[in-house]
Amino acid sequence: MLKHLLNNKTKVFILGSLVLFLALIRIVEESLFYDPYLDYFKSDFINLPLPIVNKLKLFLNLLFRYSLNTIVSIAFIQIAFKDINFTKFVSALYVLLFIVLIIVFYFVLAFYAEENKMTLFYIRRFLIQPLFLLLFIPGYLIQKRLN
């Protein structure tokens, strides 16, 4: 295994750089993105009213952050597995998942936010964190092993 890693130093370096880029997105999130829910969900939010947000600005920033995470995640998947069909499939899934999640997010935000703060929290978490990457990697490896 170690010998295999040493033979693929460039690949390991690029994958490590992509992971660091994902971490960098998280590190600079407060200064780079408009998201009043960052501080809100760090506090005792169950007892606090939801902050007033500019919904268009929030949507655009969620789209921007999701896009950054998606681009890095898709690059990671392509470099790690070199399977263009899987990369295309994952790309389509990312688009579909964004559409579904953003619709549900705004539906909850508009109509049920005060009663469903945890739902809002978790939907937002999938929009702002590269959680799908953590699901797709083992999914691919399991599928590969089954075939």
C-alpha positions as CSV (number, residue, x, y, z in Angstrom):
1,M,0.0,0.0,0.0
2,L,2.8,2.4,1.0
3,K,4.7,1.5,-2.2
4,H,1.5,2.2,-4.2
5,L,1.2,5.7,-2.6
6,L,4.8,6.5,-3.3
7,N,4.3,5.6,-6.9
8,N,1.3,8.0,-7.1
9,K,2.8,11.0,-5.3
10,T,1.2,13.5,-7.7
11,K,-2.2,12.0,-7.3
12,V,-1.9,12.0,-3.5
13,F,-0.6,15.6,-3.5
14,I,-3.6,16.7,-5.7
15,L,-6.1,14.9,-3.6
16,G,-4.6,16.3,-0.4
17,S,-4.7,19.8,-2.0
18,L,-8.4,19.3,-2.8
19,V,-9.1,18.3,0.8
20,L,-7.3,21.3,2.0
21,F,-9.3,23.5,-0.4
22,L,-12.5,22.1,1.1
23,A,-11.1,22.9,4.6
24,L,-10.2,26.4,3.4
25,I,-13.8,27.0,2.3
26,R,-14.9,26.1,5.8
27,I,-12.2,28.2,7.4
28,V,-13.2,31.4,5.5
29,E,-16.9,30.8,5.5
30,E,-17.8,33.7,7.7
31,S,-15.9,36.3,5.6
32,L,-16.6,34.8,2.2
33,F,-20.4,33.9,2.4
34,Y,-23.5,35.7,3.5
35,D,-25.1,33.3,6.0
36,P,-26.8,34.7,9.1
37,Y,-27.4,31.1,10.2
38,L,-23.8,30.4,10.8
39,D,-23.8,32.3,14.2
40,Y,-27.4,31.5,14.8
41,F,-26.9,27.7,14.8
42,K,-23.7,28.0,16.9
43,S,-25.8,29.6,19.7
44,D,-28.6,28.2,21.8
45,F,-30.9,28.5,18.7
46,I,-33.8,26.4,20.1
47,N,-34.8,29.3,22.3
48,L,-34.0,32.1,19.9
49,P,-36.1,33.5,17.1
50,L,-34.8,33.0,13.6
51,P,-32.7,35.9,12.2
52,I,-34.1,38.0,9.5
53,V,-32.4,37.2,6.2
54,N,-32.2,38.5,2.7
55,K,-33.5,35.4,1.0
56,L,-32.1,36.2,-2.5
57,K,-28.7,37.0,-1.1
58,L,-28.8,33.8,1.1
59,F,-29.9,31.7,-2.0
60,L,-27.1,33.1,-4.1
61,N,-24.5,32.5,-1.4
62,L,-25.8,28.9,-0.8
63,L,-25.5,28.3,-4.6
64,F,-22.0,29.8,-4.6
65,R,-20.8,27.7,-1.7
66,Y,-22.5,24.5,-2.9
67,S,-20.9,25.1,-6.4
68,L,-17.4,25.5,-4.9
69,N,-17.8,22.3,-2.8
70,T,-19.3,20.5,-5.8
71,I,-16.5,21.4,-8.2
72,V,-13.8,20.4,-5.7
73,S,-15.7,17.2,-4.8
74,I,-16.2,16.2,-8.5
75,A,-12.5,16.9,-9.2
76,F,-11.6,14.7,-6.2
77,I,-13.8,11.8,-7.4
78,Q,-12.4,12.0,-11.0
79,I,-8.8,12.1,-9.8
80,A,-9.3,9.4,-7.2
81,F,-11.2,6.9,-9.4
82,K,-10.6,7.9,-13.0
83,D,-14.1,6.8,-14.0
84,I,-15.7,9.3,-16.3
85,N,-19.1,7.5,-16.1
86,F,-19.2,7.7,-12.3
87,T,-18.1,11.3,-12.5
88,K,-20.9,12.2,-14.9
89,F,-23.4,10.3,-12.6
90,V,-22.2,12.1,-9.5
91,S,-22.3,15.5,-11.4
92,A,-25.9,14.9,-12.3
93,L,-26.7,13.8,-8.7
94,Y,-25.1,17.0,-7.3
95,V,-27.4,19.1,-9.6
96,L,-30.5,17.1,-8.7
97,L,-29.7,17.1,-5.0
98,F,-29.2,20.9,-5.0
99,I,-32.5,21.5,-6.7
100,V,-34.4,19.3,-4.3
101,L,-32.6,20.6,-1.2
102,I,-32.9,24.3,-2.1
103,I,-36.6,23.9,-2.8
104,V,-37.2,22.1,0.5
105,F,-35.0,24.6,2.3
106,Y,-37.0,27.6,1.1
107,F,-40.3,25.8,1.7
108,V,-39.3,25.1,5.3
109,L,-37.9,28.6,5.7
110,A,-41.0,30.3,4.3
111,F,-43.7,28.3,6.0
112,Y,-42.4,26.2,8.9
113,A,-39.1,27.6,10.0
114,E,-39.9,28.4,13.7
115,E,-41.4,24.9,14.3
116,N,-38.7,23.1,12.3
117,K,-35.4,24.7,13.2
118,M,-33.6,21.3,13.2
119,T,-35.0,20.5,9.8
120,L,-33.7,23.8,8.5
121,F,-30.3,23.1,10.2
122,Y,-29.9,19.7,8.6
123,I,-31.0,20.8,5.1
124,R,-28.6,23.8,5.3
125,R,-25.8,21.5,6.5
126,F,-26.1,19.4,3.3
127,L,-26.1,22.6,1.2
128,I,-23.0,24.1,2.8
129,Q,-20.8,21.1,3.6
130,P,-19.3,18.5,1.2
131,L,-21.2,15.7,2.9
132,F,-22.2,14.1,-0.4
133,L,-18.5,13.4,-1.1
134,L,-18.4,11.4,2.1
135,L,-21.3,9.3,0.8
136,F,-20.2,8.9,-2.8
137,I,-16.7,7.6,-2.1
138,P,-17.7,4.6,0.0
139,G,-20.7,4.1,-2.4
140,Y,-18.3,3.8,-5.4
141,L,-16.0,1.5,-3.5
142,I,-18.8,-0.8,-2.5
143,Q,-20.2,-0.8,-6.0
144,K,-16.8,-1.6,-7.4
145,R,-16.3,-4.5,-5.0
146,L,-19.8,-5.9,-5.8
147,N,-19.0,-5.9,-9.5
